[in-house]
């Protein structure tokens, strides 16, 4: 095969609704590694939804999303269980709990808290400080406004130690 490296990823869904839950993704990685003679060329990006439980950021007043801390705790839990397989964090800024209104930006309070946590757990667990974010277009029911890549430059300047992988932004 001409494939040098593979990443298992996630779709925008709450942890209990992932079609490939993180424990199954980890088992898949173990299976691939074993079948490929012990290679470490398959890893994963674990999904994080820091805006879970949000009423959205379209309004004038920010309120911390109800499950933000739970999402950050899950980041640590996933690293404790599967840290040898996690090489980054997957997020969809245009998706959330409230259709058309719950997107977020990497340079708003939700994004800032998320990026601070990416740096913190990256340092604590010695993993890459990498996020893979979908931008450029939003699926039906997503917040098209938050699909804009207008926040990437601001977030990257403020967080130079974070690597940004931006899908569909062209």
C-alpha positions in Angstrom: 0.0 0.0 0.0 1.1 3.6 -0.6 -0.5 4.6 2.7 2.1 5.7 5.2 -0.1 6.8 8.1 -3.7 6.5 9.1 -5.9 8.4 11.6 -9.2 7.1 12.9 -11.5 10.1 13.4 -15.0 10.9 14.7 -18.2 12.5 13.6 -20.1 15.3 15.3 -22.1 13.5 18.0 -22.3 13.2 21.7 -19.9 10.6 23.2 -22.7 8.0 23.5 -23.8 8.5 19.9 -20.4 8.0 18.1 -20.7 5.4 15.4 -17.1 4.4 16.3 -16.8 4.9 20.1 -13.3 5.7 21.3 -12.9 2.3 23.0 -13.7 0.5 19.7 -11.4 2.9 17.8 -8.6 2.0 20.2 -9.3 -1.7 19.7 -9.2 -1.2 15.9 -5.9 0.5 16.2 -4.5 -2.3 18.3 -5.8 -4.8 15.7 -4.2 -2.9 12.8 -0.9 -2.5 14.7 -0.8 -6.2 15.4 -1.7 -7.2 11.8 0.9 -4.8 10.5 3.8 -6.2 12.6 3.7 -3.7 15.5 3.7 -0.5 13.5 2.6 2.7 15.2 1.5 4.3 12.0 -2.3 4.2 12.9 -3.6 6.5 15.6 -6.7 8.6 16.3 -8.1 12.0 16.8 -10.6 11.9 19.8 -13.7 14.0 19.4 -14.4 17.0 21.6 -17.5 19.1 21.7 -16.7 21.9 24.1 -20.0 23.6 23.2 -22.1 20.7 24.3 -25.0 22.1 26.4 -24.6 25.5 24.9 -27.4 27.9 23.9 -25.1 29.1 21.1 -22.8 32.0 20.7 -25.1 34.0 18.4 -26.6 36.0 21.3 -24.9 38.9 23.0 -24.3 37.2 26.4 -21.9 34.3 26.8 -22.7 31.5 29.2 -20.4 28.5 29.6 -21.9 25.4 28.0 -23.4 23.0 30.5 -21.2 20.1 29.6 -17.9 21.9 28.8 -16.1 20.7 31.9 -17.4 17.1 31.3 -15.9 17.3 27.8 -12.6 18.5 29.2 -12.7 15.7 31.8 -13.3 13.2 29.0 -10.2 14.5 27.2 -8.2 13.5 30.3 -10.0 10.2 30.7 -9.5 9.3 27.1 -5.8 10.1 27.4 -5.5 8.0 30.5 -7.1 5.0 28.7 -5.8 5.5 25.2 -3.0 8.1 25.3 -0.6 6.0 23.3 -3.1 6.2 20.4 -4.4 9.7 20.6 -2.5 12.2 18.4 -5.0 15.1 18.4 -8.5 16.3 18.9 -11.4 16.5 16.4 -14.0 19.2 16.6 -16.8 20.7 14.5 -17.3 24.4 15.3 -20.4 24.6 13.2 -22.2 21.8 15.1 -23.9 21.8 18.4 -27.0 21.1 20.5 -29.2 23.9 19.1 -29.8 23.7 15.4 -28.5 26.8 13.4 -27.5 28.6 16.6 -25.0 26.7 18.6 -21.8 26.9 16.6 -18.7 28.4 18.1 -15.4 29.9 17.0 -11.8 29.0 18.0 -11.3 32.6 19.1 -14.5 33.0 21.2 -14.7 32.1 24.9 -15.6 28.5 24.1 -12.8 28.1 21.6 -10.3 29.9 24.0 -11.2 27.5 26.8 -10.9 24.5 24.5 -7.5 25.6 23.1 -6.2 26.3 26.6 -7.3 22.8 27.6 -5.6 21.3 24.5 -2.4 22.9 25.6 -2.8 21.9 29.2 -3.5 18.2 28.5 -0.8 18.1 25.8 1.8 19.2 28.3 0.5 16.9 31.1 0.3 13.8 28.9 3.1 14.6 26.5 1.0 14.3 23.3 0.8 16.6 20.3 -1.2 19.8 20.8 -3.1 19.3 17.6 -6.7 20.0 16.6 -8.5 18.9 13.5 -11.4 21.2 12.8 -14.0 21.2 10.0 -14.5 24.6 8.4 -15.6 26.1 5.1 -19.1 24.5 4.8 -21.8 23.3 7.2 -24.1 20.4 6.8 -27.9 21.1 7.0 -28.8 21.9 10.5 -25.3 23.2 11.3 -24.5 26.8 12.1 -23.1 28.1 8.7 -21.8 31.2 10.4 -19.4 29.1 12.6 -18.2 27.1 9.6 -16.3 30.2 8.4 -12.5 29.8 8.8 -12.3 33.5 9.9 -11.2 32.4 13.4 -8.2 30.2 12.4 -5.6 33.0 12.1 -6.6 34.7 15.4 -6.5 31.3 17.3 -3.2 30.3 15.7 -1.5 33.6 16.6 -2.8 33.3 20.2 -1.8 29.6 20.5 1.4 29.1 18.5 2.1 25.8 20.2 -1.1 24.3 18.8 -1.1 22.7 15.4 -4.3 23.4 13.4 -5.5 20.9 10.7 -8.4 22.6 8.9 -10.6 20.5 6.7 -12.6 21.9 3.8 -11.6 25.5 4.3 -10.6 26.4 0.8 
